[in-house]
Amino acid sequence: MRFIIKNDMLIPSTTDKDSLPISKLPSIPQPPLQPTFSFNPDLLQLLIGKQLLLEDIPIPFKEIQKHYENGYITYRKGIQYEGKRPVCARCGNKDTHWFATYPCSRCGETCHYCRYCIMMGRISACTVLIGWSGPVPETQLPATIKQWKGALSKGQQVASDHVIEAINQNQEHLVWAVCGAGKTEVLFAGIEAALAAKKRICIATPRTDVVLELTPRLKAAFPEIKVASLYGGSEDRHLYAPLTIATTHQLLRFYQAFDALILDEVDAFPYTVEESLQHAAIQARKPSAAMIYLTATPNQKWQRECRTGKRAFTTIPARFHRHPLPVPEFEWCGNWQKQLQKNKLPPNVLRWITARIQANKQALVFFPHIPLMEKALPILRQYTSAIEAVHAEDPDRKEKVQRMRSKEISLLLTTTILERGVTFPNIDVAVVGAEDAVFSESALVQIAGRAGRSKDHPEGVVTYFHYGKTEEMLKARRQIVAMNREGLKRDLLEK
């Protein structure tokens, strides 16, 4: 779009005369709020805390412009420039490789546009990002905000108290909790404190399936609080709510919206590798907002910052059932890939698997790559038909996981897609080819965390089959052993 500045406000223009695309304006004036103006409540619901494109708003631009002129709407540049270098204001992309140009009919010029976040609508050099600067709706709170009646373990309670303090003081805090420690329950009191203080709070996670799993649990804990659940295709896309659960991708639509942001699985793909998602998390929170990070496997930098006192953190080193984490066993299995090419598996891997089949014990067996896993599947089907393989591109992935839960499958071969976010009550776990680069310390700790999660079956066997130990394998085992040691020291484990 093209604008002129007149009477200290932006006025849209359909001619080139004295007008410029918004990205070329030196500054964007913001008209003062006119309290007597009768604003459209639908625009408030759509825009509060958001940064949306004109195409995302089913209201005529003439009405949007009227709200801007009366101080109720903000305009921001979709693309800013550092010198001649474009920067996407929505996703933070600065990489010139991810920008292209096209002859733009809206501004009549050759426009840069960002290809990185184009799936959420095109951001170009003349794009206006539209937000809300009018009054904020008052949240009516019930007499009892939180209706969860469960009890926290000693370790959970310490973490919960620290989360409350961080939210009240608008601070950053890391909760480093072992797999199966009950991180979600640790958040309930902090969410209650935020809501009681009329703060808007968001729980964000990299993966849609975690959003779908958390939503009913939070709605049950806070049944009288409006909850927005946001993921690709969600019906809550335009719902304003004091409590939001969203994928980190959905945070790209928000701008200075939240007084507190809880980032779950901060170490998980794709958040760790996509700078745009990290940019989105920063941009979605208010400058003074609290930030709570949750993970079972912080990276080496964060672990170092915790040890040296540079990062505020709390560990939950034990599961709620007070049994230690299964410590991985290392077993050398030779050149297993070479054997697979001959349609064989190493004898000790076969012994491990057939022992589970004979004992009717369910197991997850991880492989580093899909072709290797699919090569192993027919070999293992000679021993049982109750076996499947699953990976990220598998259209039947959810169905197979459900069949595993209902015990129709005894053995499930998988890639790292099931390293986190799934719970089976009584399983053993093996990794074939644990030396592969895909198995980082984080991945190996998460994989080990699939075993022993249930209070009825708190023990499980975890075996890393390898063709040479790696530093990542050693670090993963050291981390698990250290957590068990800390759990004993803090009297969080049965002795």
C-alpha positions in Angstrom: 0.0 0.0 0.0 1.0 3.6 -0.5 0.5 6.4 2.1 1.0 10.1 2.5 1.5 11.7 5.9 -1.1 14.4 6.5 -2.1 16.0 9.8 0.4 13.7 11.6 -1.3 10.5 10.4 -1.0 8.0 7.5 -3.5 8.5 4.7 -3.8 5.8 2.0 -3.2 7.0 -1.5 -4.0 5.4 -4.9 -1.6 7.6 -6.8 2.2 7.8 -6.9 2.2 11.6 -6.3 3.9 12.4 -2.9 3.1 8.9 -1.6 5.3 6.0 -0.6 5.0 2.3 0.3 5.0 2.0 4.1 8.5 0.5 4.2 9.9 3.7 2.7 8.3 6.1 5.2 10.9 7.4 7.8 8.4 6.9 10.7 4.8 5.9 11.3 2.8 8.4 13.3 0.3 7.1 15.8 -2.8 9.3 16.3 -3.9 9.9 19.9 -6.8 7.7 21.3 -10.2 9.4 21.0 -12.2 8.1 23.9 -15.5 9.2 22.4 -15.0 7.1 19.3 -17.4 4.2 19.0 -15.0 1.3 18.1 -16.0 -2.0 16.5 -15.8 -4.8 19.1 -15.1 -7.4 16.4 -11.9 -5.6 15.5 -10.9 -5.6 19.1 -11.4 -9.4 19.3 -9.5 -9.9 16.0 -6.5 -7.6 16.7 -5.7 -7.4 20.4 -2.2 -8.6 20.9 -1.9 -9.6 17.2 0.0 -8.5 14.0 -2.3 -9.4 11.1 -2.4 -8.7 7.4 -5.2 -6.8 5.8 -6.3 -10.1 4.1 -6.7 -11.7 7.5 -9.3 -9.2 8.6 -12.9 -9.6 7.3 -13.7 -5.9 7.7 -13.5 -3.2 5.1 -10.2 -1.2 5.0 -12.2 2.0 5.2 -13.4 1.1 8.7 -9.9 -0.1 9.7 -8.4 3.2 8.6 -11.1 5.1 10.6 -10.0 3.2 13.7 -6.4 4.1 13.0 -7.2 7.8 12.7 -8.9 7.6 16.1 -6.0 5.9 17.7 -7.5 2.4 18.1 -5.3 0.6 15.6 -1.6 0.6 14.9 0.2 0.2 11.6 3.7 -1.3 11.4 6.0 -2.0 8.5 5.9 -5.6 7.3 9.4 -5.3 6.0 12.0 -3.0 7.5 15.4 -2.2 6.1 18.9 -2.3 7.7 20.6 -0.2 5.1 19.5 -1.9 1.9 19.0 -5.2 3.5 15.4 -6.3 4.1 14.2 -7.7 7.4 10.8 -9.4 7.9 9.1 -7.8 10.9 6.9 -10.9 11.4 9.4 -13.7 11.4 12.7 -11.8 11.8 14.2 -13.3 8.6 17.3 -11.3 7.5 18.7 -13.9 5.1 18.7 -12.5 1.6 18.3 -16.0 0.2 14.8 -16.0 1.7 13.7 -12.8 0.0 12.5 -12.3 -3.6 11.0 -9.5 -5.6 7.9 -9.2 -7.7 6.0 -6.4 -9.6 3.4 -5.4 -7.0 0.0 -4.2 -8.1 -0.8 -2.7 -4.7 2.1 -0.1 -4.6 3.0 -0.1 -8.3 6.7 -0.8 -7.5 9.0 -3.9 -7.5 8.4 -5.2 -4.0 10.6 -7.3 -1.8 8.7 -10.1 -0.1 9.7 -12.7 2.6 9.5 -16.3 1.4 10.4 -17.7 4.8 6.9 -17.2 6.4 4.8 -17.0 3.2 2.7 -19.9 4.3 1.0 -17.4 6.8 0.3 -14.8 4.1 2.7 -12.7 2.1 4.7 -10.0 3.8 6.0 -7.5 1.3 7.7 -4.1 1.4 4.3 -2.4 1.1 2.5 -4.7 3.6 1.0 -3.2 6.7 1.0 -5.2 9.9 -2.2 -4.2 11.8 -2.5 -4.3 15.6 -4.8 -2.9 18.3 -4.0 0.0 20.6 -7.5 0.6 22.1 -8.9 -0.5 25.4 -8.3 -4.1 26.6 -11.4 -6.1 27.5 -11.9 -6.7 31.2 -11.5 -10.4 32.2 -14.2 -11.5 34.6 -12.7 -14.1 37.0 -14.7 -16.8 38.8 -14.5 -17.1 42.6 -12.3 -20.2 42.2 -9.9 -19.9 39.3 -8.2 -23.3 39.6 -10.2 -26.4 40.3 -7.5 -29.0 40.0 -7.5 -31.1 43.2 -4.4 -33.1 42.8 -1.3 -33.0 45.0 2.2 -32.2 44.0 5.3 -34.2 45.0 7.9 -32.5 47.1 10.1 -31.8 44.0 7.1 -30.5 42.0 6.1 -28.2 44.8 9.5 -26.5 44.9 9.4 -25.9 41.2 5.8 -24.7 41.4 6.7 -22.1 44.0 9.5 -20.8 41.8 7.2 -20.5 38.8 4.7 -18.5 40.9 7.5 -16.1 42.0 8.9 -15.7 38.5 5.5 -14.9 37.1 4.7 -12.4 39.9 8.1 -10.7 39.5 8.1 -10.8 35.7 11.3 -12.8 35.6 12.8 -15.6 33.5 13.1 -19.1 35.0 14.0 -22.5 33.7 12.3 -25.7 35.1 14.7 -28.6 34.3 12.5 -31.6 35.0 13.2 -35.2 34.1 10.9 -37.0 31.6 7.8 -38.0 33.4 8.2 -35.6 36.3 4.8 -34.0 35.8 5.7 -30.6 34.4 2.2 -29.7 33.4 0.9 -29.9 37.0 3.8 -27.7 38.2 2.4 -24.9 36.0 -1.1 -24.8 37.5 -0.5 -22.6 40.5 1.6 -20.2 38.4 -1.2 -19.9 35.8 -3.6 -19.3 38.6 -1.4 -16.5 40.0 -1.1 -14.9 36.5 -4.9 -15.0 36.0 -5.6 -13.6 39.4 -3.3 -10.7 38.6 -5.3 -10.1 35.4 -2.3 -11.1 33.3 -2.7 -12.7 29.9 -0.7 -15.9 29.8 0.3 -18.3 27.0 1.8 -21.8 27.0 3.7 -22.4 23.7 5.2 -25.7 22.4 6.8 -26.6 19.1 4.4 -29.5 18.3 0.7 -29.6 17.5 0.1 -32.9 19.3 1.3 -31.4 22.6 -1.2 -28.6 22.2 -3.9 -31.1 21.6 -2.9 -33.1 24.6 -2.5 -30.1 26.9 -5.8 -28.3 26.0 -8.3 -30.7 27.7 -6.0 -30.9 30.8 -5.9 -27.2 31.2 -9.7 -26.8 30.5 -10.3 -29.4 33.2 -8.0 -27.5 35.7 -9.5 -24.1 34.8 -13.1 -24.9 33.7 -14.5 -21.4 34.1 -11.6 -19.7 32.2 -11.8 -19.1 28.5 -9.0 -21.1 26.8 -7.8 -20.5 23.2 -6.1 -23.5 21.5 -4.1 -22.5 18.5 -2.5 -24.7 15.8 -2.7 -25.0 12.0 -6.4 -25.2 11.1 -7.6 -24.4 14.7 -11.1 -23.0 15.1 -9.9 -20.7 17.9 -7.7 -18.6 15.5 -9.6 -15.3 16.3 -10.6 -16.1 19.9 -9.3 -13.7 22.6 -8.7 -15.5 25.8 -6.8 -14.9 29.1 -5.2 -18.3 28.7 -3.8 -19.4 25.3 -2.1 -22.7 24.3 -0.4 -22.4 21.0 2.3 -24.0 18.7 5.4 -21.8 18.5 4.5 -21.2 14.8 1.2 -19.5 15.8 3.2 -17.0 17.9 4.2 -15.4 14.6 0.7 -13.8 14.6 1.2 -12.2 18.0 2.9 -8.9 19.0 3.4 -7.9 22.6 0.4 -9.8 23.6 1.3 -11.8 26.7 2.2 -10.8 30.3 3.7 -14.3 30.8 4.9 -16.8 28.3 5.6 -20.5 29.2 7.7 -22.2 26.6 7.4 -26.0 26.8 10.0 -28.4 25.3 12.3 -25.5 24.6 14.9 -28.0 23.3 12.6 -29.6 20.7 12.6 -29.5 17.0 11.7 -27.2 15.2 12.1 -24.5 17.8 15.8 -25.2 18.3 16.7 -24.8 14.6 14.3 -22.1 13.4 15.4 -18.6 14.4 12.0 -17.3 13.3 10.3 -19.3 16.1 12.7 -17.9 18.7 12.0 -14.4 17.2 8.2 -15.1 17.5 8.5 -16.1 21.2 10.3 -12.8 22.0 7.9 -10.7 19.9 4.7 -12.3 21.3 5.5 -11.3 24.9 5.4 -7.8 26.4 8.8 -6.3 27.0 8.4 -6.8 30.8 6.7 -10.2 30.6 7.7 -13.3 32.6 9.3 -16.1 30.7 9.2 -19.7 32.0 11.1 -22.4 30.1 10.4 -26.1 30.5 12.6 -28.9 29.4 14.0 -32.3 30.4 17.1 -31.7 28.3 18.6 -28.2 28.2 21.4 -27.7 25.8 25.1 -27.6 26.9 25.1 -23.8 27.0 22.1 -23.6 29.3 23.5 -26.4 31.5 26.7 -24.4 31.8 24.7 -21.2 32.7 22.8 -23.1 35.4 26.0 -24.5 36.9 27.7 -21.1 36.9 24.7 -19.2 38.4 24.0 -17.2 35.2 20.5 -18.7 34.7 17.8 -19.0 37.3 16.5 -22.6 37.3 14.9 -25.3 39.4 15.5 -29.0 38.8 12.9 -31.8 39.4 15.3 -34.7 39.4 12.8 -37.4 40.2 9.5 -38.7 38.9 6.3 -38.4 41.0 6.4 -42.2 41.8 9.8 -41.8 43.6 11.6 -44.4 41.6 14.9 -43.7 39.8 15.2 -43.1 36.1 16.3 -46.2 34.1 20.0 -45.8 33.4 20.9 -46.8 29.8 23.0 -49.9 29.2 25.6 -49.8 26.3 26.0 -52.8 24.1 28.4 -53.0 21.2 26.7 -54.6 18.2 29.3 -54.4 15.4 28.7 -53.0 12.0 24.9 -53.3 12.1 24.3 -51.4 8.9 26.4 -53.9 6.9 24.6 -56.8 8.5 21.2 -55.1 7.6 22.3 -55.0 3.9 22.5 -58.8 4.1 19.0 -58.9 5.7 20.4 -59.7 9.1 20.4 -58.0 12.5 23.2 -58.3 15.1 22.6 -61.4 17.3 22.5 -59.4 20.5 19.9 -57.0 19.0 17.8 -60.0 18.0 18.1 -61.6 21.4 17.0 -58.4 23.1 13.9 -58.1 20.8 12.9 -61.8 20.9 13.2 -61.8 24.7 10.6 -59.1 24.8 8.3 -60.9 22.3 8.5 -64.1 24.4 7.8 -62.3 27.6 4.9 -60.4 26.0 6.6 -57.1 27.0 6.0 -54.1 24.8 9.1 -52.3 23.4 10.1 -49.3 21.4 13.1 -49.8 19.1 14.6 -46.6 17.7 16.5 -46.4 14.4 18.4 -43.4 13.1 17.0 -43.3 9.6 13.8 -44.5 7.8 15.3 -46.8 5.1 17.3 -48.7 7.8 14.2 -49.1 9.9 12.1 -50.3 7.0 14.9 -52.8 6.1 14.7 -54.2 9.7 10.9 -54.5 9.7 10.5 -57.7 7.5 13.3 -59.4 9.4 11.6 -58.9 12.7 8.2 -59.8 11.3 9.5 -63.4 11.1 9.3 -63.4 14.9 5.9 -61.7 15.4 3.2 -60.2 13.3 2.3 -57.7 16.0 5.0 -55.2 14.9 4.8 -51.9 13.0 7.2 -49.1 12.0 6.4 -45.4 12.3 8.0 -42.1 11.2 7.2 -38.5 10.7 5.8 -38.8 7.1 3.7 -41.9 7.9 0.0 -41.1 7.3 -1.0 -43.8 9.8 1.3 -42.6 12.5 -1.4 -41.6 15.0 -3.3 -44.8 14.4 -0.2 -47.0 15.0 0.6 -45.1 18.2 -3.0 -45.7 19.4 -2.7 -49.4 18.5 0.5 -49.5 20.6 -1.4 -47.9 23.5 -4.2 -50.4 23.2 -1.6 -53.2 23.2 -2.5 -54.5 19.7 1.1 -53.9 18.8 3.9 -55.5 20.9 6.9 -54.0 19.1 7.0 -50.5 17.5 10.0 -49.5 15.4 10.4 -45.8 15.2 12.6 -42.8 14.3 13.2 -40.0 16.7 9.6 -38.9 16.0 8.6 -40.7 19.2 11.5 -39.6 21.3 9.1 -37.3 23.3 5.4 -36.6 23.8 4.2 -40.2 24.0 3.6 -42.3 27.1 3.2 -46.1 27.2 2.8 -47.5 30.7 5.1 -50.6 30.6 7.8 -50.7 27.9 11.5 -51.4 27.4 13.4 -49.2 25.0 16.3 -49.9 22.6 18.3 -47.7 20.2 19.9 -49.4 17.3 22.8 -47.4 16.0 23.1 -45.1 19.0 26.4 -43.8 17.6 24.6 -42.0 14.7 24.8 -38.2 14.7 21.0 -37.9 14.9 21.1 -39.2 18.4 22.2 -36.2 20.4 22.5 -36.1 24.2 19.0 -34.5 24.2 17.5 -37.2 22.0 19.0 -40.0 23.9 17.9 -38.7 27.3 14.3 -38.2 25.9 14.4 -41.7 24.5 15.4 -43.2 27.8 12.6 -41.2 29.4 10.0 -43.3 27.6 10.7 -46.2 30.0 9.5 -46.5 33.6 7.0 -43.7 33.6 4.1 -45.4 35.2 3.7 -45.8 39.0 2.5 -49.4 38.4 5.6 -50.1 36.2 8.3 -47.7 37.4 11.2 -49.8 36.1 12.2 -50.4 32.5 15.2 -51.5 30.5 17.0 -49.0 28.2 19.7 -50.3 25.9 21.8 -48.3 23.4 23.2 -50.7 20.8 26.2 -49.1 19.1 29.1 -49.5 16.7 31.4 -47.3 18.9 30.5 -45.1 21.9 30.0 -41.4 21.3 30.4 -38.4 23.6 26.6 -37.8 23.2 25.9 -41.3 24.6 28.2 -40.7 27.5 26.7 -37.3 28.3 23.2 -38.7 28.1 24.0 -41.4 30.7 25.9 -38.9 32.9 22.9 -36.6 32.9 20.5 -39.4 33.9 22.9 -40.7 36.6 23.3 -37.1 38.0 19.6 -36.6 38.2 19.2 -39.9 40.1 22.0 -38.8 42.5 20.3 -35.5 43.1 16.9 -37.1 43.6 18.4 -39.3 46.4 20.2 -36.3 47.9 17.0 -34.3 48.1 15.0 -37.3 49.4 12.9 -37.4 46.3 13.6 -41.1 45.7 12.8 -44.2 47.7 16.1 -45.6 49.2 
